[in-house]
Amino acid sequence: MLVLDTRHRRFFWEVGPLRPEDLYRLEADLPSLDHPVLLHSLDGFMDAGSAGRLVRDHILETLEHRVLATFDLDELIDYRARRPMLTFDGDHYTDYEKPVLRLHLVEDSVGQEFLLLAGPEPDRAWDTFVSAVTSLVEKFGVRLAVTVHGIPMGVPHTRPIGLTAHATKPELLTWPKSPFGKVQVPASAAALLELRLGESGHDAMGFAVHVPHYLAQSAYPGAAVTALETVVNATGLAIPGDALRDAAAETDREIASQVAGSEEVKKVVEALEQQYDAFAGSMDRESLLAEETPMPTADELAAQFERFLAEQDGDS
């Protein structure tokens, strides 16, 4: 608001508190939706194996969609911490990769409409951002909000991929009990959104897919397949996953070839297999973390897999 400073005889802009509705711009032709699901995937927090990103990209690449709302990232992003890319061509700049955070309306393979919030995680104004998303949840009558990402775990790639499920209500969870007890973890905007949605009476849940920690830095489609299938089971959406499954099969073949070529790597994988099997075969222990079998430390795994990951990066 433009205000007159009578003492110094000049005008100035008075900046008030940022309001949630100021953070996004809605498109003109908004649809009438029948209690859709909201999937949200924000870059910036932990996502081992790029599990969440691969699912999000797969949805946008394979299903019809359009933008419903665009967020004002000038209010949310620290550009000096996460600098966007510019293209320099000889003697001039030609392109700017502007970051975008958008709410998409997506139609699944049988015509069900759902929402997908995708883009960078905000660096600031988390409470205002969460309030803004909550206002969109209420505006469109969202029945369930779901997020998914990957976390590194001491598990082998040769065994079924596990996950940790969490939700705002116990009745939303039909998955095995989490191997984690009560712990404090670094916050994320997605986690805060789930917490606040629950506090305001909305249903929300999320899944952390267990990715072998020696594959955490690479895109691991196998984790994305598990993530997508879990989302489909939780929401009832019809999202084909053939492309992800094909990519996962190809990646698994490449990893198997790499492991077979290194006795050192093979021994580490075998040790993880033994620990996994010991846990899976024991009904007395409550969690993988309670297993007494010695496990390689992070430093040992990093040293043993350094060459393995370097070869993968070279191939890609």
C-alpha positions as CSV (number, residue, x, y, z in Angstrom):
1,M,0.0,0.0,0.0
2,L,1.3,3.5,-0.9
3,V,1.5,5.6,2.3
4,L,2.4,9.3,2.8
5,D,5.2,10.1,5.2
6,T,4.0,13.6,6.4
7,R,7.1,14.3,8.4
8,H,9.5,13.8,5.5
9,R,7.0,14.7,2.8
10,R,7.5,11.6,0.7
11,F,5.5,8.5,-0.3
12,F,6.7,5.0,0.5
13,W,5.4,1.4,0.1
14,E,4.2,-0.1,3.3
15,V,4.8,-3.9,3.2
16,G,2.4,-5.9,5.3
17,P,2.6,-9.5,6.4
18,L,2.6,-12.0,3.6
19,R,-0.9,-13.6,3.2
20,P,-1.3,-17.2,2.0
21,E,-3.5,-16.1,-0.9
22,D,-0.8,-13.8,-2.2
23,L,1.5,-16.8,-2.8
24,Y,-0.2,-18.2,-5.8
25,R,-2.1,-17.2,-8.9
26,L,-5.1,-19.3,-10.0
27,E,-6.0,-19.9,-13.6
28,A,-9.2,-18.4,-14.9
29,D,-11.2,-21.5,-15.8
30,L,-11.2,-23.6,-12.6
31,P,-13.0,-27.0,-12.7
32,S,-15.5,-28.4,-10.4
33,L,-13.8,-31.4,-8.8
34,D,-15.3,-34.4,-6.9
35,H,-13.1,-34.7,-3.8
36,P,-9.8,-35.4,-5.6
37,V,-6.5,-36.8,-4.3
38,L,-3.6,-34.4,-4.0
39,L,-0.1,-35.7,-4.7
40,H,2.7,-33.4,-3.7
41,S,6.4,-33.7,-4.6
42,L,8.8,-31.0,-3.7
43,D,12.5,-31.0,-4.7
44,G,15.1,-30.0,-2.0
45,F,14.6,-32.5,0.8
46,M,16.0,-36.0,1.0
47,D,14.9,-38.2,-2.0
48,A,17.2,-41.2,-2.1
49,G,17.3,-42.8,-5.6
50,S,15.2,-39.9,-6.8
51,A,12.2,-42.1,-6.0
52,G,9.7,-39.2,-5.6
53,R,11.1,-37.2,-8.5
54,L,10.9,-40.2,-10.9
55,V,7.2,-40.8,-9.9
56,R,6.3,-37.1,-10.4
57,D,8.1,-36.9,-13.8
58,H,6.5,-40.2,-14.9
59,I,3.0,-38.8,-14.1
60,L,3.6,-35.6,-16.0
61,E,5.1,-37.4,-18.9
62,T,2.5,-40.0,-19.4
63,L,-0.8,-38.5,-18.3
64,E,-2.9,-35.5,-19.6
65,H,-2.6,-32.5,-17.3
66,R,-2.9,-28.7,-17.1
67,V,-1.9,-26.0,-14.7
68,L,-4.5,-24.8,-12.1
69,A,-2.3,-22.6,-9.9
70,T,1.3,-21.1,-10.0
71,F,3.2,-20.1,-6.9
72,D,5.2,-16.9,-6.6
73,L,8.7,-18.3,-6.0
74,D,10.2,-14.8,-5.6
75,E,8.6,-15.0,-2.1
76,L,9.7,-18.5,-1.4
77,I,13.1,-19.3,-2.9
78,D,16.6,-18.2,-1.8
79,Y,18.1,-17.9,-5.3
80,R,21.6,-17.4,-3.9
81,A,21.4,-20.8,-2.2
82,R,19.8,-22.6,-5.2
83,R,20.9,-20.6,-8.2
84,P,18.8,-21.3,-11.4
85,M,20.7,-22.0,-14.6
86,L,21.4,-19.5,-17.4
87,T,22.5,-20.4,-20.9
88,F,25.5,-18.4,-22.2
89,D,26.1,-18.6,-26.0
90,G,29.4,-17.2,-27.1
91,D,28.8,-13.6,-26.2
92,H,25.3,-13.3,-24.9
93,Y,22.7,-15.1,-22.6
94,T,20.0,-17.0,-24.4
95,D,17.8,-18.7,-21.8
96,Y,16.9,-18.7,-18.2
97,E,15.6,-21.8,-16.5
98,K,13.1,-20.2,-14.2
99,P,12.1,-22.5,-11.3
100,V,8.3,-23.2,-11.1
101,L,6.1,-24.5,-8.4
102,R,2.7,-25.4,-9.9
103,L,-0.5,-27.2,-9.0
104,H,-1.5,-29.4,-11.9
105,L,-4.9,-31.0,-12.7
106,V,-4.1,-34.5,-13.9
107,E,-6.4,-37.2,-15.5
108,D,-5.5,-40.8,-14.8
109,S,-5.9,-43.6,-17.4
110,V,-9.6,-44.2,-16.5
111,G,-10.6,-40.5,-16.4
112,Q,-10.3,-39.9,-12.7
113,E,-9.0,-36.3,-11.9
114,F,-6.4,-35.6,-9.3
115,L,-4.1,-32.8,-8.3
116,L,-0.3,-32.8,-8.4
117,L,1.8,-30.1,-6.7
118,A,5.3,-30.2,-8.1
119,G,8.4,-28.0,-7.9
120,P,11.1,-26.8,-5.6
121,E,10.6,-26.9,-1.8
122,P,10.3,-23.4,-0.4
123,D,13.3,-22.0,1.4
124,R,11.3,-19.6,3.6
125,A,7.8,-18.7,4.7
126,W,6.9,-22.4,5.4
127,D,3.9,-21.6,7.6
128,T,2.5,-19.2,5.0
129,F,3.2,-21.7,2.2
130,V,1.5,-24.5,4.1
131,S,-1.5,-22.2,4.8
132,A,-1.6,-21.5,1.1
133,V,-1.7,-25.1,0.1
134,T,-4.3,-25.8,2.8
135,S,-6.5,-23.1,1.3
136,L,-6.2,-24.9,-2.1
137,V,-7.0,-28.3,-0.4
138,E,-10.2,-26.7,1.0
139,K,-11.0,-24.9,-2.2
140,F,-10.9,-28.0,-4.4
141,G,-12.3,-30.3,-1.7
142,V,-9.3,-32.6,-1.5
143,R,-10.1,-35.9,0.3
144,L,-6.5,-37.1,0.7
145,A,-3.1,-35.6,0.4
146,V,-0.2,-38.0,-0.3
147,T,3.6,-37.5,-0.7
148,V,6.4,-40.0,-1.4
149,H,10.2,-39.9,-1.3
150,G,13.2,-42.2,-0.9
151,I,15.4,-42.6,2.2
152,P,18.8,-44.4,2.3
153,M,18.7,-47.7,4.2
154,G,21.1,-50.6,4.9
155,V,19.4,-53.0,2.6
156,P,20.5,-54.9,-0.5
157,H,19.1,-54.2,-4.0
158,T,18.5,-57.9,-4.4
159,R,15.6,-58.0,-1.9
160,P,12.1,-56.5,-2.0
161,I,12.0,-52.8,-1.4
162,G,10.4,-51.8,1.8
163,L,8.9,-48.5,3.0
164,T,7.9,-46.5,6.0
165,A,4.3,-45.2,6.0
166,H,2.9,-42.4,8.0
167,A,-0.4,-40.6,8.2
168,T,-2.6,-38.1,10.1
169,K,-4.9,-41.0,11.2
170,P,-4.0,-44.5,12.3
171,E,-6.9,-45.9,10.2
172,L,-5.3,-44.6,7.0
173,L,-2.4,-47.0,7.5
174,T,-2.6,-50.6,6.2
175,W,1.1,-51.2,5.9
176,P,3.5,-53.0,8.3
177,K,4.5,-51.1,11.4
178,S,7.4,-48.7,10.9
179,P,10.9,-50.0,12.0
180,F,11.5,-46.6,13.6
181,G,10.4,-45.6,17.1
182,K,10.0,-42.0,18.4
183,V,12.8,-39.9,16.8
184,Q,13.5,-36.3,15.9
185,V,14.2,-35.8,12.2
186,P,15.0,-32.7,10.0
187,A,11.9,-31.0,9.0
188,S,10.6,-30.6,5.4
189,A,7.9,-28.5,3.9
190,A,6.1,-31.7,2.9
191,A,6.2,-33.1,6.4
192,L,5.0,-29.8,7.9
193,L,2.1,-29.8,5.4
194,E,1.1,-33.3,6.5
195,L,1.2,-32.2,10.2
196,R,-0.8,-29.1,9.7
197,L,-3.4,-30.8,7.5
198,G,-3.9,-33.3,10.2
199,E,-4.3,-30.6,12.8
200,S,-7.0,-28.9,10.7
201,G,-8.9,-32.2,10.2
202,H,-7.8,-33.2,6.7
203,D,-6.5,-36.7,5.8
204,A,-2.9,-36.8,4.7
205,M,-0.3,-39.5,4.5
206,G,3.2,-40.2,3.0
207,F,5.6,-43.0,2.2
208,A,9.4,-43.1,2.6
209,V,10.8,-45.8,0.3
210,H,13.8,-47.7,1.6
211,V,16.6,-47.3,-1.0
212,P,19.9,-49.2,-0.7
213,H,22.3,-46.5,0.5
214,Y,24.9,-47.4,-2.0
215,L,22.4,-46.4,-4.7
216,A,21.0,-43.3,-2.9
217,Q,22.9,-40.8,-5.1
218,S,21.8,-42.3,-8.4
219,A,18.3,-42.4,-10.0
220,Y,17.0,-45.8,-9.0
221,P,13.8,-46.7,-10.9
222,G,13.1,-49.8,-8.8
223,A,12.4,-47.5,-5.8
224,A,10.1,-45.4,-8.0
225,V,8.1,-48.5,-9.0
226,T,7.5,-49.4,-5.4
227,A,6.6,-45.7,-4.7
228,L,4.1,-45.6,-7.6
229,E,2.5,-48.9,-6.8
230,T,2.1,-47.8,-3.1
231,V,0.5,-44.5,-4.2
232,V,-1.9,-46.4,-6.5
233,N,-2.9,-48.8,-3.7
234,A,-3.4,-45.9,-1.2
235,T,-5.5,-43.7,-3.5
236,G,-7.2,-45.9,-6.1
237,L,-5.8,-43.9,-8.9
238,A,-5.1,-45.7,-12.2
239,I,-1.5,-44.7,-13.1
240,P,0.3,-47.0,-15.6
241,G,3.8,-47.9,-14.5
242,D,5.2,-49.9,-17.5
243,A,7.8,-47.3,-18.4
244,L,9.1,-47.2,-14.9
245,R,9.2,-51.0,-14.7
246,D,11.2,-51.2,-17.9
247,A,13.7,-48.6,-16.6
248,A,13.9,-50.5,-13.3
249,A,14.6,-53.8,-15.1
250,E,17.4,-52.2,-17.2
251,T,18.9,-50.6,-14.2
252,D,18.9,-53.9,-12.2
253,R,20.7,-55.6,-15.1
254,E,23.4,-52.9,-15.1
255,I,23.8,-53.1,-11.3
256,A,24.0,-56.9,-11.4
257,S,26.8,-56.6,-14.0
258,Q,28.7,-54.1,-11.9
259,V,28.4,-56.1,-8.8
260,A,29.5,-59.3,-10.5
261,G,32.6,-57.6,-11.7
262,S,33.8,-56.7,-8.2
263,E,34.5,-59.3,-5.5
264,E,34.7,-56.5,-2.9
265,V,31.3,-55.1,-3.8
266,K,29.8,-58.6,-4.0
267,K,30.9,-59.3,-0.4
268,V,29.2,-56.2,0.9
269,V,26.0,-57.0,-0.9
270,E,26.1,-60.5,0.4
271,A,26.6,-59.2,4.0
272,L,23.5,-57.0,3.6
273,E,21.6,-59.9,2.2
274,Q,22.4,-62.1,5.2
275,Q,21.3,-59.3,7.6
276,Y,18.1,-58.7,5.7
277,D,17.3,-62.4,5.6
278,A,18.0,-62.8,9.3
279,F,15.6,-60.0,10.1
280,A,12.9,-61.2,7.7
281,G,13.1,-64.7,9.2
282,S,12.8,-63.5,12.8
283,M,9.3,-62.7,14.1
284,D,10.7,-61.8,17.6
285,R,12.5,-58.7,16.6
286,E,10.4,-55.5,16.0
287,S,12.7,-53.7,13.7
288,L,15.6,-53.9,11.3
289,L,17.5,-51.5,13.5
290,A,17.4,-54.1,16.4
291,E,19.2,-56.7,14.4
292,E,22.4,-57.7,16.2
293,T,24.3,-58.9,13.2
294,P,27.3,-56.5,12.6
295,M,26.6,-54.1,9.7
296,P,29.2,-52.2,7.6
297,T,29.6,-48.6,8.7
298,A,28.8,-45.7,6.4
299,D,32.5,-45.0,5.9
300,E,33.2,-48.7,5.0
301,L,30.3,-48.8,2.5
302,A,31.4,-45.5,1.0
303,A,34.9,-46.7,0.5
304,Q,33.8,-50.1,-0.9
305,F,31.3,-48.6,-3.3
306,E,33.2,-45.6,-4.4
307,R,34.5,-47.3,-7.5
308,F,31.1,-48.9,-8.2
309,L,29.2,-45.6,-8.1
310,A,31.9,-43.9,-10.2
311,E,31.5,-46.5,-12.9
312,Q,27.8,-46.0,-12.8
313,D,28.2,-42.3,-13.3
314,G,30.5,-42.9,-16.1
315,D,28.0,-45.2,-17.9
316,S,25.2,-42.7,-17.4
